[in-house]
Amino acid sequence: MTVLTITKEALRLITVRLLSRMSEIDMSKFEIFFVVPLAAISLAGCSSVNQGPEGGHSVSWYLRHQSKMSKEVAWCKNRARRSSLDSCENAQAASAEALPYNAKRTLHSIGKALS
């Protein structure tokens, strides 16, 4: 908690100092040293880290990316609590559908090759 408070205070001080010197700072330098890092930090919170290494995808996505589906299923099996996560449920469902999905794709490919 203390580290977070210090970080917020440091960010507030940097913001105040930068804004007070805005007339002296070239806008491109402001963007490089303040806006870009702030945007990166903000977007870091949007990742699906809590949903696994390949989390946050639909069943159809996992069917199209089966190596990533396997990684997600392995991650989900590592701890029992993870099995209720949306990404784990989707990866498990895709894993159950993978055999018929692959058979259908193979038959479709063979049919195209023969025609």
C-alpha positions as a Python dict, from the first residue, in 0.01 Angstrom:
ca = {
    (1, 'M'): (0, 0, 0),
    (2, 'T'): (284, 239, 84),
    (3, 'V'): (457, 177, -249),
    (4, 'L'): (135, 253, -437),
    (5, 'T'): (86, 575, -239),
    (6, 'I'): (442, 685, -312),
    (7, 'T'): (397, 605, -678),
    (8, 'K'): (76, 808, -700),
    (9, 'E'): (240, 1099, -519),
    (10, 'A'): (543, 1086, -748),
    (11, 'L'): (319, 1080, -1055),
    (12, 'R'): (122, 1377, -920),
    (13, 'L'): (443, 1578, -861),
    (14, 'I'): (574, 1498, -1208),
    (15, 'T'): (243, 1599, -1363),
    (16, 'V'): (232, 1929, -1173),
    (17, 'R'): (591, 2013, -1266),
    (18, 'L'): (541, 1925, -1631),
    (19, 'L'): (219, 2120, -1659),
    (20, 'S'): (373, 2425, -1494),
    (21, 'R'): (658, 2416, -1747),
    (22, 'M'): (438, 2343, -2049),
    (23, 'S'): (533, 2667, -2221),
    (24, 'E'): (903, 2573, -2195),
    (25, 'I'): (868, 2211, -2307),
    (26, 'D'): (845, 2112, -2671),
    (27, 'M'): (523, 1914, -2722),
    (28, 'S'): (706, 1621, -2883),
    (29, 'K'): (927, 1584, -2574),
    (30, 'F'): (616, 1600, -2355),
    (31, 'E'): (457, 1319, -2555),
    (32, 'I'): (768, 1102, -2546),
    (33, 'F'): (845, 1141, -2176),
    (34, 'F'): (498, 1168, -2028),
    (35, 'V'): (206, 1077, -2250),
    (36, 'V'): (353, 762, -2405),
    (37, 'P'): (465, 604, -2074),
    (38, 'L'): (137, 701, -1909),
    (39, 'A'): (-59, 538, -2191),
    (40, 'A'): (155, 223, -2168),
    (41, 'I'): (100, 200, -1793),
    (42, 'S'): (-274, 254, -1838),
    (43, 'L'): (-303, -13, -2106),
    (44, 'A'): (-105, -263, -1900),
    (45, 'G'): (-409, -294, -1675),
    (46, 'C'): (-620, -405, -1971),
    (47, 'S'): (-435, -729, -2033),
    (48, 'S'): (-588, -1066, -1967),
    (49, 'V'): (-314, -1185, -1732),
    (50, 'N'): (-572, -1316, -1486),
    (51, 'Q'): (-727, -1526, -1764),
    (52, 'G'): (-413, -1726, -1837),
    (53, 'P'): (-132, -1710, -2091),
    (54, 'E'): (-373, -1710, -2385),
    (55, 'G'): (-682, -1586, -2204),
    (56, 'G'): (-977, -1379, -2306),
    (57, 'H'): (-1072, -1559, -2627),
    (58, 'S'): (-1379, -1736, -2758),
    (59, 'V'): (-1420, -2107, -2829),
    (60, 'S'): (-1393, -2047, -3204),
    (61, 'W'): (-1066, -1856, -3154),
    (62, 'Y'): (-919, -2144, -2954),
    (63, 'L'): (-1026, -2388, -3228),
    (64, 'R'): (-835, -2182, -3485),
    (65, 'H'): (-530, -2149, -3253),
    (66, 'Q'): (-498, -2498, -3107),
    (67, 'S'): (-139, -2472, -2980),
    (68, 'K'): (-244, -2171, -2774),
    (69, 'M'): (-555, -2360, -2665),
    (70, 'S'): (-330, -2636, -2531),
    (71, 'K'): (-125, -2383, -2332),
    (72, 'E'): (-442, -2237, -2184),
    (73, 'V'): (-584, -2578, -2092),
    (74, 'A'): (-255, -2674, -1923),
    (75, 'W'): (-254, -2344, -1730),
    (76, 'C'): (-614, -2400, -1623),
    (77, 'K'): (-544, -2756, -1502),
    (78, 'N'): (-255, -2629, -1290),
    (79, 'R'): (-496, -2499, -1022),
    (80, 'A'): (-851, -2612, -958),
    (81, 'R'): (-980, -2257, -896),
    (82, 'R'): (-891, -2155, -1249),
    (83, 'S'): (-1137, -2393, -1413),
    (84, 'S'): (-1426, -2153, -1350),
    (85, 'L'): (-1260, -1868, -1544),
    (86, 'D'): (-1423, -1777, -1876),
    (87, 'S'): (-1106, -1839, -2074),
    (88, 'C'): (-1060, -2180, -1909),
    (89, 'E'): (-1417, -2278, -1986),
    (90, 'N'): (-1377, -2163, -2347),
    (91, 'A'): (-1045, -2345, -2389),
    (92, 'Q'): (-1191, -2663, -2237),
    (93, 'A'): (-1495, -2644, -2466),
    (94, 'A'): (-1269, -2590, -2768),
    (95, 'S'): (-1055, -2884, -2661),
    (96, 'A'): (-1365, -3104, -2654),
    (97, 'E'): (-1465, -2982, -3002),
    (98, 'A'): (-1113, -3000, -3152),
    (99, 'L'): (-1134, -3355, -3291),
    (100, 'P'): (-1458, -3305, -3489),
    (101, 'Y'): (-1341, -2957, -3594),
    (102, 'N'): (-1011, -3093, -3728),
    (103, 'A'): (-1185, -3386, -3902),
    (104, 'K'): (-1425, -3147, -4073),
    (105, 'R'): (-1139, -2924, -4189),
    (106, 'T'): (-945, -3223, -4318),
    (107, 'L'): (-1243, -3359, -4512),
    (108, 'H'): (-1306, -3014, -4657),
    (109, 'S'): (-943, -2990, -4769),
    (110, 'I'): (-956, -3336, -4927),
    (111, 'G'): (-1278, -3247, -5106),
    (112, 'K'): (-1122, -2930, -5246),
    (113, 'A'): (-813, -3124, -5359),
    (114, 'L'): (-1022, -3387, -5538),
    (115, 'S'): (-1243, -3141, -5722),
}
